[in-house]
Amino acid sequence: GFKPGPVLHPFQRAATEHIMPSRSRSRDSRRSRSPSKKDGKGTELAIRKDSRKRSASGSPAKYSESDAPEKVKKPEDYGVDSMKITDDDAAFILGKGGKTKSKISRVAGAEMELHERDLVLEIRGSARQRRLATKYAKCVMAQRVGPVHLKDEDKSDKDCTLLDIPQEAVGFVTGRMGNFLRSTEDEWCVIMFFIGVDGNNRNREKESEKLAIFGERRGRRGAELKMMSAAETKVPGFFTDKITTATDDDDGDWATETQVFKSDELSYALGKQGATRRKLQEASGCIIQYVGSTCFYCGTREERQRAKDYMGWLFAQLEGPVSVATDGRDDCTTVEVPSDCVGYITGSRRAAMSQMEAEWGVLMFFTDADMNRRSGGSEKLTIWGPMRARRGAELKVMSSVETKAPGFFTKGLKEETFDGKGFGTDRMLLKDEDLSYSLGKGGSTRTKLATASECILQYVGNWVFMAGSRRQRRRCKEYLVWLLQQRRGTVTVSDVAGRDDVTEMHIPRECVGWVTGNRGTELRKVEQETGTFCFMALDRNGDERLLIVGSDSGGRAGDSGRAKAEKLVNDLVQERMHSNRGGYGGGGGGGRYGGGGGGG
């Protein structure tokens, strides 16, 4: 049966301890500093208090033992390696905004810390992770002075795919300033270099250049096929003339199959800007790529079969209504849609449904297994894909239908909390005024809470549906309660000890208005950029502090989640401090405070 894995998002990471990044201090020296920070003139700056430890008073954690986050066990061969590098190498390793270092860390699965003062690159992880990260870092540094060379031992980790790119297509697949290679690396979590093999430099008279793709098997194969697709457009037949019908990779289950399309079929299967290909790929879990007029299906046997099924149904829709038997399949959800709402759900030229497919990574179409209308005046909509994605799309459809046909889904509903293990759905009823506030402009508030909690959050009429694991649903409900408290006045969150989804920051009183901004505009910007939920709240002693809430800690790199939000807030505090020292009083902060006062 179809057992889809979790939908991967940037915020689905282990809640590991994070440190605000610095370009001038090592992590150890920052950690050893006193938590009370001064700006050199005795002015207190924002202080972060990690809420994951038990409070001194012994307050219990907010989650039961069964809901507590699992501690990530370090491998037995976990260790630390250090590399001495030059100042120029440090700039290459770091990359713009730290992106290169983060990419190496992500592909190798290792933790990396660059101590710029001592010019030391510190790598943590298992022996394999450290070895891979070291190899990738050396390749990056080698690019600074010439072509990258691979030795035989560099290929022994089975983390590399070598692909011949025709000479005349090298510039095309690289892209301007390397942008196409970089975007492919980000999409497939790989790292790529054009290389010289066994000490041989590039030779412009050669027919092709070798591209090395490093990473896990699935990522390497996805990136390889994307490079092949790009090169084939410049040099037709370079790859497709050598294609076999099917190739096995490391084992009998994982393989690649091909299917040749006619030109008009290819255009339909690709879709506008590749949208159709992407939705079939996400829904099936199978890598789907078109190289010339040949479609490649790559993945496990089950993934490839799903992809071929979905592709067949896609083309069958050209002939008319599709009849698909859904019994016995665990990759499908069916929704009854009132006949007079079908056009609304589909949208003009299928625009509304395509938008839902793109948002959730599913395949959707109306089917009529009995080839006639159901007696209840409704039609059956089928949603295909992983369980979580199907549920998100289903709730979106229910929300839209309820707008046009109030009561269709909500009549007779009662509040419910799912008590079972695993993925489930809770629902609760909101008042009209609370619904509008919790939805936000264009649904922005709903999206914010869903992202921060990792929970699917959707409103069907006045009903709130929360879908996810028990911890995700509990967090989402708590975040919603805190949000609604803001509408009624001051928020009080007495104790967040024991939680791994909250970072506390004590903001200097004179900076609070500057950090929040006019009507909270500055915090809203921070939330949007980092996928967090930020608000001022009183503790048990009545002291106000900023709470940064979200499932993504940001990790050591601090380039996402709460760690990034904390850094952005600290930047706002520093900005205000410098403004005060520069003598900008007299109402300089009026635009951000709202009323125009705020000056000294």
C-alpha positions as CSV (number, residue, x, y, z in Angstrom):
1,G,0.0,0.0,0.0
2,F,0.9,3.6,-0.3
3,K,2.7,4.8,2.8
4,P,3.6,8.4,2.1
5,G,6.4,10.0,4.1
6,P,5.9,13.4,5.8
7,V,5.7,16.5,3.6
8,L,9.0,18.2,3.9
9,H,9.1,21.8,4.8
10,P,11.9,24.1,5.9
11,F,10.5,24.2,9.4
12,Q,10.4,20.4,9.9
13,R,13.7,20.1,11.7
14,A,14.8,18.9,15.1
15,A,14.5,21.5,17.7
16,T,18.2,21.7,18.5
17,E,19.8,24.5,20.5
18,H,20.6,27.6,18.5
19,I,23.0,30.4,18.9
20,M,22.7,33.8,17.1
21,P,25.2,33.9,14.3
22,S,28.1,36.3,14.5
23,R,30.8,37.1,12.0
24,S,33.3,38.2,14.7
25,R,33.0,35.8,17.6
26,S,33.3,32.1,17.9
27,R,30.3,30.1,19.2
28,D,32.2,29.1,22.4
29,S,33.2,32.7,23.2
30,R,29.6,33.9,22.8
31,R,28.3,31.1,25.0
32,S,30.7,31.9,27.8
33,R,29.6,35.5,27.9
34,S,27.2,36.7,30.7
35,P,23.5,36.6,29.6
36,S,23.2,40.3,30.5
37,K,24.5,42.2,27.5
38,K,25.5,45.8,27.4
39,D,26.2,48.0,24.4
40,G,29.4,49.5,25.7
41,K,27.6,52.5,27.2
42,G,25.9,50.6,29.9
43,T,22.6,50.3,28.1
44,E,20.9,46.9,28.4
45,L,20.2,45.2,25.1
46,A,17.7,42.5,24.3
47,I,18.3,39.4,26.3
48,R,17.3,36.0,25.0
49,K,16.1,33.4,27.5
50,D,15.8,29.8,26.2
51,S,12.6,28.4,27.4
52,R,13.5,24.7,26.9
53,K,14.9,24.2,30.4
54,R,12.9,23.5,33.5
55,S,12.3,26.6,35.6
56,A,14.1,27.1,38.9
57,S,10.8,26.6,40.7
58,G,10.5,23.2,39.2
59,S,7.4,23.9,37.0
60,P,6.5,20.9,35.0
61,A,6.8,20.9,31.2
62,K,3.7,21.8,29.3
63,Y,3.6,18.6,27.4
64,S,3.1,15.1,28.7
65,E,5.9,12.6,28.5
66,S,4.3,11.0,25.5
67,D,4.2,14.3,23.6
68,A,7.7,15.4,24.5
69,P,10.0,15.8,21.5
70,E,12.2,12.9,20.9
71,K,15.9,13.6,21.6
72,V,18.0,13.1,18.6
73,K,20.6,10.5,19.5
74,K,24.1,11.2,18.4
75,P,25.8,8.4,16.5
76,E,28.4,6.4,18.3
77,D,31.1,7.8,16.1
78,Y,30.0,11.4,16.6
79,G,33.0,13.7,16.8
80,V,34.5,17.1,15.9
81,D,37.0,17.8,13.1
82,S,38.7,21.2,12.5
83,M,40.2,22.7,9.4
84,K,42.6,25.6,9.3
85,I,41.7,27.8,6.3
86,T,42.8,31.2,4.9
87,D,40.9,34.4,5.0
88,D,40.0,34.1,1.3
89,D,38.8,30.5,1.8
90,A,36.7,31.6,4.7
91,A,34.8,34.0,2.4
92,F,34.2,31.2,-0.1
93,I,33.1,28.7,2.5
94,L,30.7,31.2,4.0
95,G,29.1,32.4,0.8
96,K,26.6,35.3,0.4
97,G,24.6,35.5,3.6
98,G,26.2,32.2,4.8
99,K,24.3,30.2,2.1
100,T,27.3,28.1,1.0
101,K,28.2,27.0,4.5
102,S,24.5,26.1,5.1
103,K,24.3,24.2,1.8
104,I,27.4,22.1,2.6
105,S,26.0,21.4,6.1
106,R,22.6,20.4,4.7
107,V,24.0,18.1,2.0
108,A,26.5,16.4,4.3
109,G,24.2,16.2,7.3
110,A,26.9,17.7,9.5
111,E,27.0,20.8,11.8
112,M,29.4,23.4,10.7
113,E,30.8,26.5,12.5
114,L,33.1,29.0,11.0
115,H,35.3,30.8,13.5
116,E,36.4,33.8,11.5
117,R,38.7,35.2,14.1
118,D,40.8,32.1,14.3
119,L,40.1,31.0,10.6
120,V,39.0,27.6,11.7
121,L,36.2,25.6,10.2
122,E,34.7,23.2,12.8
123,I,32.7,20.2,11.6
124,R,30.5,18.0,13.9
125,G,28.8,14.8,13.1
126,S,29.3,11.1,12.5
127,A,32.6,10.0,10.8
128,R,30.8,9.8,7.4
129,Q,29.1,13.2,7.8
130,R,32.4,14.9,8.8
131,R,34.2,13.2,5.9
132,L,31.6,14.4,3.4
133,A,31.5,17.9,4.8
134,T,35.3,18.1,4.6
135,K,35.3,16.9,1.0
136,Y,32.6,19.4,-0.1
137,A,34.4,22.3,1.7
138,K,37.7,21.4,0.0
139,C,35.9,21.4,-3.4
140,V,34.4,24.8,-2.7
141,M,37.8,26.2,-1.8
142,A,39.4,24.6,-4.9
143,Q,36.9,26.5,-7.1
144,R,38.6,29.8,-6.0
145,V,41.9,29.0,-7.6
146,G,40.9,26.7,-10.5
147,P,39.0,23.6,-11.6
148,V,37.9,21.0,-9.0
149,H,39.7,17.7,-9.2
150,L,38.4,14.4,-7.8
151,K,40.6,11.5,-6.8
152,D,39.5,7.9,-6.6
153,E,39.0,8.1,-2.8
154,D,36.7,11.0,-3.3
155,K,34.3,8.7,-5.1
156,S,34.3,5.9,-2.5
157,D,31.5,7.2,-0.4
158,K,28.9,6.5,-3.1
159,D,27.6,10.1,-2.8
160,C,28.6,11.2,-6.3
161,T,27.1,11.0,-9.7
162,L,29.2,12.1,-12.7
163,L,27.3,13.5,-15.7
164,D,28.7,14.4,-19.1
165,I,27.4,17.8,-20.3
166,P,28.0,18.7,-24.0
167,Q,30.5,21.5,-24.3
168,E,28.1,23.9,-26.0
169,A,25.5,23.4,-23.2
170,V,27.9,24.1,-20.3
171,G,27.1,27.8,-20.1
172,F,23.4,27.1,-20.4
173,V,23.1,24.6,-17.6
174,T,25.3,26.8,-15.4
175,G,23.2,29.9,-15.9
176,R,24.0,33.5,-15.4
177,M,26.4,33.8,-12.4
178,G,25.8,30.1,-11.8
179,N,22.1,30.7,-10.9
180,F,20.7,27.6,-12.6
181,L,23.1,25.3,-10.9
182,R,22.5,27.0,-7.6
183,S,18.7,26.8,-7.9
184,T,18.9,23.1,-8.8
185,E,21.1,22.5,-5.8
186,D,18.6,24.1,-3.5
187,E,15.7,22.1,-5.1
188,W,17.3,18.7,-4.7
189,C,19.6,19.3,-1.7
190,V,22.8,18.5,-3.6
191,I,26.1,20.3,-4.3
192,M,27.5,20.4,-7.9
193,F,30.8,21.2,-9.5
194,F,32.3,21.0,-13.0
195,I,35.5,18.9,-12.5
196,G,38.7,17.8,-13.9
197,V,39.3,14.1,-13.4
198,D,42.6,12.6,-12.3
199,G,44.4,15.9,-12.6
200,N,43.2,16.8,-16.1
201,N,42.2,20.4,-16.6
202,R,39.3,21.4,-18.8
203,N,39.9,21.0,-22.5
204,R,37.7,23.1,-24.7
205,E,38.3,20.7,-27.6
206,K,36.6,17.9,-25.7
207,E,33.0,17.0,-26.6
208,S,31.8,17.3,-23.0
209,E,32.6,18.5,-19.5
210,K,32.0,16.3,-16.4
211,L,29.6,17.6,-13.8
212,A,29.9,16.1,-10.3
213,I,26.7,15.9,-8.3
214,F,27.1,15.1,-4.6
215,G,24.3,14.1,-2.2
216,E,21.8,11.4,-1.4
217,R,20.7,9.1,-4.2
218,R,17.2,10.6,-4.7
219,G,18.6,14.2,-4.8
220,R,21.4,13.3,-7.1
221,R,19.0,11.6,-9.5
222,G,16.6,14.5,-9.5
223,A,19.4,17.0,-10.2
224,E,20.9,14.8,-12.8
225,L,17.7,14.5,-14.8
226,K,17.1,18.3,-14.5
227,M,20.6,18.9,-15.9
228,M,20.0,16.4,-18.7
229,S,16.7,18.1,-19.5
230,A,18.4,21.5,-19.8
231,A,21.3,20.2,-21.9
232,E,19.0,18.3,-24.2
233,T,17.2,21.5,-25.2
234,K,20.6,22.9,-26.4
235,V,21.9,19.7,-28.0
236,P,18.9,17.6,-29.0
237,G,19.7,13.9,-29.0
238,F,22.7,14.1,-26.8
239,F,21.0,12.0,-24.1
240,T,17.9,10.6,-25.7
241,D,19.8,8.8,-28.5
242,K,21.4,6.6,-25.8
243,I,18.3,5.9,-23.6
244,T,17.4,2.4,-22.7
245,T,13.8,1.5,-21.7
246,A,14.6,0.9,-18.1
247,T,17.6,0.9,-15.8
248,D,18.1,-0.4,-12.3
249,D,20.1,1.5,-9.8
250,D,21.4,0.3,-6.4
251,D,18.7,-2.3,-5.8
252,G,15.8,-4.0,-7.7
253,D,13.1,-1.8,-6.2
254,W,14.7,1.6,-7.1
255,A,14.8,2.1,-10.8
256,T,14.2,4.4,-13.8
257,E,11.6,3.9,-16.5
258,T,11.0,5.9,-19.6
259,Q,8.0,6.8,-21.8
260,V,8.1,8.6,-25.1
261,F,5.5,11.3,-25.8
262,K,4.4,13.0,-29.0
263,S,5.0,16.7,-29.2
264,D,1.4,17.7,-28.3
265,E,1.3,15.2,-25.5
266,L,4.5,16.6,-24.0
267,S,3.2,20.1,-23.9
268,Y,0.1,18.9,-22.0
269,A,2.1,16.7,-19.6
270,L,4.4,19.6,-18.9
271,G,1.8,22.2,-18.2
272,K,2.3,26.0,-17.9
273,Q,5.8,26.6,-16.7
274,G,6.1,22.9,-15.7
275,A,3.1,23.1,-13.2
276,T,1.6,19.8,-14.4
277,R,4.8,17.9,-14.1
278,R,5.5,19.2,-10.6
279,K,2.1,18.3,-9.3
280,L,2.3,14.8,-10.6
281,Q,5.8,14.5,-9.1
282,E,4.7,15.7,-5.7
283,A,1.5,13.7,-5.6
284,S,3.2,10.4,-6.6
285,G,6.5,10.9,-4.7
286,C,8.2,9.8,-7.9
287,I,10.8,11.9,-9.7
288,I,9.3,12.9,-13.1
289,Q,11.4,14.7,-15.6
290,Y,11.2,15.3,-19.4
291,V,14.4,15.0,-21.4
292,G,13.5,16.0,-24.9
293,S,10.2,14.1,-25.6
294,T,11.1,11.3,-23.2
295,C,9.5,11.1,-19.8
296,F,11.7,9.7,-17.0
297,Y,10.0,8.1,-13.9
298,C,12.5,7.4,-11.2
299,G,11.9,6.0,-7.7
300,T,10.7,2.8,-6.0
301,R,8.4,0.4,-7.9
302,E,5.4,1.7,-5.9
303,E,6.2,5.4,-6.6
304,R,6.7,4.7,-10.4
305,Q,3.4,2.9,-10.6
306,R,1.5,5.7,-8.9
307,A,3.2,8.2,-11.3
308,K,2.2,6.2,-14.3
309,D,-1.4,5.9,-13.0
310,Y,-1.7,9.6,-12.5
311,M,-0.2,10.4,-15.9
312,G,-2.7,8.0,-17.5
313,W,-5.7,9.6,-15.8
314,L,-4.3,13.0,-16.8
315,F,-4.5,12.1,-20.5
316,A,-7.8,10.3,-20.0
317,Q,-9.4,13.6,-19.0
318,L,-8.9,14.9,-22.5
319,E,-11.5,12.3,-23.7
320,G,-14.1,13.2,-21.1
321,P,-15.1,12.3,-17.5
322,V,-12.7,9.8,-15.9
323,S,-14.0,6.8,-14.1
324,V,-11.6,5.6,-11.4
325,A,-12.2,2.9,-8.9
326,T,-11.0,4.3,-5.5
327,D,-11.8,1.2,-3.4
328,G,-8.7,-0.4,-1.9
329,R,-6.4,2.6,-2.6
330,D,-4.8,4.5,0.3
331,D,-3.6,7.4,-1.8
332,C,-7.0,8.9,-2.5
333,T,-9.6,11.0,-0.6
334,T,-13.0,11.7,-2.1
335,V,-15.1,14.7,-1.3
336,E,-18.8,15.2,-2.2
337,V,-19.2,18.7,-3.8
338,P,-22.7,20.2,-4.5
339,S,-23.3,20.3,-8.2
340,D,-23.9,24.1,-8.1
341,C,-20.5,24.6,-6.5
342,V,-18.5,22.5,-9.0
343,G,-17.7,25.5,-11.2
344,Y,-16.7,27.6,-8.1
345,I,-14.3,24.9,-7.0
346,T,-12.9,24.4,-10.5
347,G,-12.6,28.0,-11.4
348,S,-12.3,29.6,-14.8
349,R,-10.2,27.4,-17.0
350,R,-9.5,25.2,-13.9
351,A,-7.5,28.0,-12.3
352,A,-8.9,27.6,-8.7
353,M,-8.3,23.8,-8.7
354,S,-4.8,24.2,-10.2
355,Q,-3.9,26.6,-7.4
356,M,-5.0,24.1,-4.8
357,E,-3.0,21.4,-6.5
358,A,0.1,23.6,-6.5
359,E,-0.3,24.6,-2.9
360,W,-0.7,21.1,-1.5
361,G,1.2,19.0,-4.1
362,V,-1.8,16.8,-5.1
363,L,-3.7,15.7,-8.2
364,M,-7.4,16.6,-8.2
365,F,-10.2,15.8,-10.6
366,F,-13.9,15.0,-10.6
367,T,-14.8,11.5,-11.4
368,D,-18.0,9.6,-12.0
369,A,-17.5,5.9,-11.4
370,D,-21.2,5.3,-12.2
371,M,-21.2,7.6,-15.2
372,N,-24.1,9.5,-13.8
373,R,-25.0,12.2,-11.4
374,R,-25.5,11.2,-7.8
375,S,-29.1,11.5,-6.6
376,G,-28.1,14.0,-3.9
377,G,-27.2,16.6,-6.4
378,S,-23.4,16.3,-5.8
379,E,-20.4,15.2,-7.7
380,K,-17.4,13.3,-6.4
381,L,-14.0,15.0,-6.3
382,T,-11.0,12.8,-6.0
383,I,-7.8,14.1,-4.4
384,W,-4.6,12.0,-4.9
385,G,-1.3,12.2,-3.0
386,P,0.2,11.8,0.4
387,M,-2.2,11.8,3.4
388,R,-1.2,15.1,4.9
389,A,-1.4,16.9,1.5
390,R,-4.7,15.3,0.7
391,R,-6.2,16.5,4.0
392,G,-5.0,20.0,3.5
393,A,-6.6,20.1,0.0
394,E,-9.8,18.5,1.3
395,L,-10.2,21.1,4.0
396,K,-9.6,23.9,1.5
397,V,-12.3,22.5,-0.7
398,M,-14.7,22.2,2.3
399,S,-14.0,25.8,3.2
400,S,-14.8,27.0,-0.3
401,V,-17.9,25.0,-0.6
402,E,-19.1,26.2,2.8
403,T,-18.8,29.8,1.5
404,K,-21.2,29.1,-1.4
405,A,-23.4,26.5,0.4
406,P,-23.5,27.4,4.2
407,G,-24.1,24.3,6.3
408,F,-23.3,21.7,3.7
409,F,-20.4,20.4,5.8
410,T,-21.0,22.1,9.1
411,K,-24.6,21.3,9.8
412,G,-24.8,19.1,13.0
413,L,-21.1,19.3,13.7
414,K,-19.8,19.2,17.3
415,E,-16.5,20.1,18.7
416,E,-14.1,17.2,18.7
417,T,-10.6,16.3,19.7
418,F,-8.9,13.3,18.2
419,D,-7.4,11.1,20.9
420,G,-5.7,8.5,18.8
421,K,-2.1,8.3,17.9
422,G,-0.6,9.7,14.7
423,F,-2.2,12.0,12.3
424,G,-5.7,13.3,13.2
425,T,-8.1,16.3,13.1
426,D,-9.5,18.5,15.9
427,R,-12.3,21.0,15.4
428,M,-13.7,23.8,17.5
429,L,-16.3,26.6,17.0
430,L,-15.4,30.3,16.8
431,K,-17.6,33.4,17.2
432,D,-18.0,35.6,14.2
433,E,-15.7,38.4,15.6
434,D,-13.0,35.9,16.6
435,L,-13.1,34.2,13.2
436,S,-12.4,37.5,11.3
437,Y,-9.5,38.3,13.7
438,S,-8.0,34.9,13.5
439,L,-8.2,34.7,9.7
440,G,-6.4,38.0,9.0
441,K,-6.1,40.0,5.8
442,G,-6.1,37.6,2.9
443,G,-5.8,34.7,5.4
444,S,-2.3,35.9,6.5
445,T,-3.0,35.2,10.2
446,R,-4.2,31.7,9.6
447,T,-1.2,31.0,7.4
448,K,1.1,32.3,10.1
449,L,-0.3,30.1,12.8
450,A,-0.3,27.1,10.5
451,T,3.4,27.6,9.6
452,A,4.5,28.2,13.2
453,S,2.8,25.2,14.6
454,E,3.4,22.8,11.6
455,C,-0.3,22.1,11.7
456,I,-2.8,22.3,8.9
457,L,-5.3,25.0,9.9
458,Q,-8.4,25.8,8.0
459,Y,-11.7,27.5,8.7
460,V,-14.9,25.9,7.4
461,G,-17.7,28.4,8.1
462,N,-17.2,29.3,11.8
463,W,-15.5,26.0,12.5
464,V,-11.7,25.7,12.9
465,F,-10.2,22.4,11.7
466,M,-6.7,21.5,12.9
467,A,-5.0,18.5,11.3
468,G,-1.6,17.0,12.2
469,S,0.0,15.0,15.0
470,R,-1.1,15.5,18.5
471,R,1.7,17.9,19.3
472,Q,1.1,19.9,16.2
473,R,-2.6,20.2,17.0
474,R,-2.0,21.1,20.6
475,R,0.4,23.8,19.6
476,C,-1.9,25.2,17.0
477,K,-4.8,25.4,19.5
478,E,-2.5,27.2,22.1
479,Y,-1.3,29.7,19.5
480,L,-4.8,30.4,18.5
481,V,-5.8,31.0,22.1
482,W,-2.9,33.4,22.6
483,L,-3.8,35.2,19.4
484,L,-7.4,35.8,20.5
485,Q,-6.2,37.0,23.9
486,Q,-4.4,39.8,22.0
487,R,-7.8,41.0,20.6
488,R,-9.2,41.3,24.1
489,G,-6.2,43.0,25.7
490,T,-2.9,42.1,27.4
491,V,-1.7,38.6,26.9
492,T,-0.4,36.6,29.9
493,V,1.7,33.5,29.4
494,S,2.8,32.7,32.9
495,D,5.4,30.1,32.2
496,V,6.9,28.6,29.1
497,A,9.5,26.4,30.9
498,G,9.9,23.0,29.4
499,R,8.7,24.0,26.0
500,D,10.9,23.6,22.9
501,D,8.9,25.9,20.7
502,V,9.3,29.3,22.5
503,T,12.1,31.7,22.8
504,E,11.8,34.6,25.3
505,M,13.5,37.9,24.7
506,H,13.5,40.8,27.2
507,I,13.4,44.0,25.3
508,P,14.6,47.3,26.8
509,R,11.5,49.3,27.6
510,E,12.5,52.3,25.4
511,C,12.8,49.9,22.4
512,V,9.5,48.1,22.7
513,G,7.5,50.4,20.5
514,W,10.3,50.4,17.9
515,V,10.5,46.6,17.8
516,T,6.7,46.1,17.5
517,G,6.2,49.0,15.1
518,N,3.0,50.8,14.3
519,R,0.1,48.4,14.9
520,G,2.7,45.6,15.1
521,T,4.0,46.1,11.5
522,E,7.6,45.3,12.4
523,L,6.8,42.1,14.2
524,R,4.6,41.1,11.3
525,K,7.5,41.5,8.9
526,V,9.7,39.3,11.2
527,E,7.0,36.6,11.3
528,Q,6.5,36.6,7.6
529,E,10.3,36.2,7.0
530,T,10.9,33.5,9.6
531,G,7.7,31.5,9.8
532,T,7.2,32.3,13.5
533,F,4.5,33.9,15.7
534,C,5.7,36.8,17.8
535,F,3.9,38.8,20.5
536,M,4.5,40.6,23.8
537,A,3.2,38.8,26.9
538,L,3.3,39.2,30.6
539,D,4.9,36.5,32.8
540,R,3.8,35.3,36.2
541,N,5.4,38.3,37.8
542,G,3.7,40.8,35.5
543,D,6.9,41.5,33.6
544,E,6.5,42.0,29.8
545,R,8.7,40.1,27.4
546,L,8.7,39.1,23.7
547,L,7.8,35.6,22.9
548,I,9.0,34.1,19.6
549,V,6.9,31.0,19.0
550,G,7.4,28.3,16.3
551,S,8.4,24.7,15.8
552,D,11.5,25.6,13.8
553,S,14.3,26.5,16.2
554,G,16.6,27.6,13.4
555,G,19.4,25.3,14.5
556,R,23.0,26.4,14.9
557,A,23.1,28.2,11.6
558,G,20.4,30.6,12.7
559,D,19.2,31.1,9.1
560,S,15.5,30.3,9.7
561,G,12.8,30.0,12.4
562,R,13.1,31.4,15.9
563,A,16.9,31.9,15.7
564,K,16.5,34.1,12.6
565,A,13.6,36.0,14.2
566,E,15.7,36.6,17.3
567,K,18.5,38.0,15.2
568,L,16.1,40.3,13.3
569,V,14.7,41.6,16.6
570,N,18.2,42.2,18.0
571,D,18.9,44.2,14.8
572,L,15.9,46.4,15.5
573,V,17.0,46.9,19.1
574,Q,20.5,47.9,17.9
575,E,19.0,50.2,15.3
576,R,17.0,52.0,18.0
577,M,20.0,52.3,20.3
578,H,22.1,53.8,17.6
579,S,19.2,56.2,16.8
580,N,19.0,57.3,20.4
581,R,22.8,57.9,20.7
582,G,22.7,59.9,17.4
583,G,20.3,62.4,19.0
584,Y,17.3,61.7,16.8
585,G,14.7,62.6,19.5
586,G,11.9,65.1,18.9
587,G,9.4,62.6,17.4
588,G,11.8,60.6,15.1
589,G,9.9,57.4,16.0
590,G,6.5,58.8,15.3
591,G,5.9,56.8,12.1
592,R,6.6,53.5,13.9
593,Y,4.7,54.2,17.1
594,G,1.6,55.4,15.4
595,G,0.5,58.6,17.2
596,G,3.5,60.7,16.1
597,G,4.9,61.1,19.7
598,G,7.7,58.9,20.9
599,G,10.4,61.6,20.7
600,G,12.5,62.8,23.6
